[in-house]
Amino acid sequence: MVGRIKNQMKNIKLILSYDGTNYHGWAIQPDVNTICGTLKKALKKLTGEEVKVICASRTDAKVHARTQVVNFFTNSRIPIEAFSRALNSHLPEDIVVYDASYVDDTFHARFSAKYRKYHYLLINSKYPDVFYRHYAYWLPFELNLEKMRQACEFLIGTHDFSAFASEIKTVKSPIRDVQELSISTNGCLNLLMENTPNKFGLPEENEIIFFNIKANAFLFNMIRTIVGTLIDVGGGKLAPIDVKHILESKDRAKASPLVPPQGLYLIEVGY
């Protein structure tokens, strides 16, 4: 907030992106690189303070973020308009802070968030794409997208998602509100694909499949398990109605294995 008294603790909100390829997820762990650990070290270099960093959504190892939101309290006198650039000078090139602002002391990146939106990227082509090996999951067999979209309808709404989550005993409630779940083949993410003959093995636009999922919050491994189950519908292992039965069973053993992490992106956090 503008107009604070000098030296009063300020609550700063950051918006950042990161490539999760070289990190063991968000949360700090001993003896490995993590996003939070790297960000805290950069903040210590910049402000001289050990700060507690709160994030909107914890991402797993090798998962990426286009828009992650964090907040922390600091006594730093660095002008807020210069904070992002100053902090980026202490960060590696695979983490970029592109906005910093003062927020009310009651703002909490996690508990103030109303929703999180993720995308999962799948390359459905004859050959894998060398440039996307860290950024998408590759499948060579044909998928029935219409059946997968039918299955999505059973998961939209407020449900007990125990069947699609790991470590369910560690959460207070398995109830989540899925507001959007869709599958699209529109758009390309990389200019390397444009005007490149497909004979070289690069996927065409309709071979790039986006899973879009938005919810108030997610259980551990929920998105990757849902995507894995939808892929089994598309591949003929499951019928669309089976997804409804899996959801109602609340049994993780009935859902499909989770897909690899590198195709998952935190896209948006809403407040």
C-alpha positions in Angstrom: 0.0 0.0 0.0 1.3 3.5 -0.9 1.9 6.0 1.9 3.2 3.6 4.6 5.4 4.9 7.5 9.1 4.4 6.9 10.5 1.1 8.3 7.0 -0.4 8.7 6.8 -4.0 7.5 5.4 -4.0 4.0 3.5 -6.9 2.4 4.8 -7.3 -1.2 3.1 -9.4 -3.9 5.2 -10.8 -6.7 4.1 -12.3 -10.0 6.7 -14.7 -11.5 7.2 -17.3 -14.2 9.5 -20.2 -14.1 10.8 -23.2 -16.0 10.6 -26.1 -13.6 12.9 -28.4 -15.5 15.9 -28.1 -13.2 14.0 -27.9 -9.9 12.5 -30.3 -7.4 9.3 -28.4 -7.1 8.3 -25.3 -5.2 8.7 -26.3 -1.6 12.1 -26.1 0.1 13.9 -29.5 0.5 17.3 -30.3 1.8 20.2 -30.6 -0.6 18.2 -30.0 -3.8 17.3 -26.9 -5.9 13.7 -25.7 -5.4 11.9 -22.6 -6.7 11.1 -21.3 -3.2 14.6 -21.9 -2.0 16.1 -20.1 -5.0 13.7 -17.2 -4.6 14.4 -16.9 -0.9 18.1 -16.8 -1.5 17.7 -14.0 -4.1 15.5 -12.0 -1.7 18.1 -12.4 1.1 20.8 -11.0 -1.3 18.5 -8.1 -2.2 17.0 -7.1 1.1 19.4 -8.6 3.6 16.4 -10.3 5.3 15.3 -13.9 5.8 11.7 -13.7 4.6 8.8 -16.2 4.7 7.6 -16.6 1.1 4.0 -17.7 0.6 2.8 -19.0 -2.8 -0.6 -19.4 -4.4 -0.1 -22.9 -5.6 2.8 -25.3 -4.8 4.1 -27.0 -8.0 5.8 -30.3 -8.1 9.2 -31.2 -9.5 9.6 -30.3 -13.2 6.2 -28.5 -13.3 6.2 -25.0 -14.8 4.5 -21.7 -14.1 3.5 -18.9 -16.4 1.9 -17.0 -13.5 2.8 -17.9 -10.0 1.8 -15.4 -7.2 3.7 -15.0 -3.9 3.8 -12.6 -1.0 6.2 -11.8 1.8 6.7 -9.1 4.5 9.8 -7.0 4.4 11.4 -3.8 5.8 13.2 -3.2 2.5 13.3 0.4 1.3 13.9 -0.5 -2.3 11.3 1.4 -4.4 8.5 -0.9 -5.5 8.8 0.2 -9.1 12.4 -1.0 -9.1 11.9 -4.2 -7.1 11.3 -6.7 -9.9 14.3 -5.6 -11.9 16.5 -5.6 -8.8 15.4 -9.0 -7.8 15.8 -10.5 -11.3 19.5 -9.6 -11.1 19.9 -12.1 -8.4 17.8 -14.9 -10.0 18.8 -17.5 -12.6 17.4 -17.1 -16.1 14.8 -19.8 -15.6 12.9 -17.7 -12.9 11.6 -14.3 -13.8 9.7 -11.8 -11.6 7.7 -9.5 -13.8 5.6 -7.6 -11.3 5.9 -6.4 -7.7 3.4 -4.4 -5.8 2.4 -3.4 -2.3 -0.7 -5.1 -1.0 -2.8 -4.9 2.1 -1.5 -6.7 5.2 -4.4 -9.1 5.0 -3.4 -10.4 1.5 -2.3 -14.0 1.5 -1.2 -15.5 -1.8 -2.7 -18.9 -1.0 -5.7 -18.2 1.2 -6.8 -15.0 -0.7 -6.9 -16.9 -4.0 -10.3 -17.7 -5.4 -9.1 -20.0 -8.2 -6.1 -21.6 -9.9 -5.9 -22.4 -13.6 -3.6 -25.0 -15.1 -2.8 -26.2 -18.6 -1.4 -29.6 -19.5 0.3 -29.9 -22.8 0.3 -33.1 -24.8 2.1 -33.8 -28.1 0.0 -36.4 -30.0 2.2 -37.2 -33.0 4.1 -40.0 -34.7 7.5 -38.7 -33.6 8.5 -36.9 -30.4 9.5 -33.3 -30.6 13.1 -32.7 -29.4 12.4 -29.1 -28.4 9.4 -30.1 -26.2 10.9 -33.0 -24.3 11.0 -30.9 -21.1 7.7 -29.1 -21.8 5.1 -31.6 -23.0 4.1 -35.3 -22.7 4.4 -37.2 -26.0 2.0 -39.9 -27.0 2.3 -41.6 -30.4 -1.2 -43.4 -30.5 -4.4 -41.7 -31.7 -6.8 -40.3 -29.2 -10.6 -39.9 -29.5 -11.0 -36.3 -28.3 -14.8 -36.4 -28.5 -15.0 -39.2 -26.0 -12.5 -37.4 -23.8 -14.6 -34.3 -23.8 -17.7 -36.3 -22.9 -15.8 -37.6 -19.9 -14.8 -34.1 -18.8 -18.4 -33.3 -18.1 -18.6 -35.7 -15.2 -15.7 -33.9 -13.4 -17.0 -30.4 -13.7 -18.6 -29.1 -10.5 -18.1 -29.6 -6.7 -17.1 -33.2 -6.0 -15.1 -35.4 -3.7 -11.9 -36.0 -5.8 -10.3 -38.6 -3.6 -10.1 -41.0 -6.6 -7.9 -38.6 -8.4 -5.5 -37.6 -5.7 -2.4 -38.9 -3.8 -1.8 -38.6 0.0 -5.5 -37.8 0.6 -5.2 -38.4 4.3 -3.1 -35.3 4.7 -5.8 -32.9 3.6 -8.8 -31.6 5.7 -11.2 -32.2 2.9 -11.1 -33.9 -0.6 -13.9 -31.7 -1.9 -12.9 -29.4 -4.7 -14.9 -27.2 -7.2 -13.8 -27.7 -10.8 -15.1 -24.7 -12.7 -13.6 -25.5 -16.1 -12.3 -28.7 -17.7 -11.8 -28.6 -21.5 -9.6 -30.0 -24.2 -8.4 -27.9 -27.2 -6.1 -28.3 -30.2 -5.9 -24.6 -31.0 -2.6 -22.7 -31.2 1.1 -23.3 -31.2 3.4 -22.5 -28.3 6.7 -22.3 -30.1 7.7 -20.3 -33.2 10.0 -23.2 -34.1 6.9 -25.0 -35.3 5.7 -22.3 -37.7 6.5 -22.8 -41.4 8.4 -26.0 -40.6 7.5 -29.0 -42.8 6.1 -31.8 -40.8 8.3 -34.3 -42.5 11.0 -33.3 -40.0 8.9 -34.7 -37.2 7.6 -31.5 -35.6 3.9 -31.8 -34.6 1.3 -30.0 -36.6 -1.1 -27.7 -34.8 -3.9 -30.3 -34.4 -1.4 -32.6 -32.8 -0.8 -30.2 -29.9 -3.5 -30.9 -27.3 -4.2 -28.6 -24.4 -6.0 -29.7 -21.2 -7.4 -26.6 -19.4 -8.6 -27.0 -15.8 -9.7 -24.4 -13.4 -10.7 -25.0 -9.8 -10.8 -23.3 -6.4 -7.9 -25.5 -5.4 -6.4 -28.9 -6.3 -5.4 -32.0 -4.4 -1.9 -33.5 -4.7 -1.5 -35.0 -8.1 -5.1 -34.3 -9.0 -4.6 -32.7 -12.3 -2.0 -35.3 -13.6 -4.3 -38.1 -12.5 -7.3 -36.6 -14.2 -5.3 -36.1 -17.5 -4.0 -39.7 -17.3 -7.6 -41.0 -16.9 -8.9 -38.9 -19.8 -6.1 -40.2 -22.0 -7.2 -43.7 -21.2 -10.7 -42.7 -22.3 -9.2 -41.3 -25.5 -7.2 -44.5 -26.1 -10.2 -46.8 -25.6 -9.2 -48.3 -22.2 -12.1 -46.6 -20.5 -15.5 -45.4 -21.6 -16.6 -41.8 -20.8 -19.1 -43.1 -18.2 -16.3 -45.0 -16.4 -14.9 -41.6 -15.3 -18.2 -40.9 -13.4 -18.0 -44.3 -11.7 -14.3 -43.7 -10.8 -15.2 -40.3 -9.3 -18.1 -41.8 -7.3 -15.9 -44.6 -6.0 -13.5 -42.3 -4.2 -10.9 -45.0 -4.8 -7.5 -43.9 -6.2 -6.8 -47.4 -7.4 -9.6 -47.2 -9.9 -8.2 -44.1 -11.7 -5.3 -44.2 -14.2 -1.7 -43.6 -13.5 -0.7 -39.9 -13.4 1.0 -38.4 -16.5 4.6 -37.0 -16.3 5.1 -33.6 -14.7 6.8 -31.7 -17.5 3.5 -31.0 -19.4 1.9 -29.2 -16.5 1.8 -25.3 -16.3 0.3 -23.0 -13.7 -1.3 -20.4 -15.9 -3.4 -18.1 -13.8 -4.4 -17.3 -10.2 -7.5 -15.3 -9.5 -8.2 -13.1 -6.5 
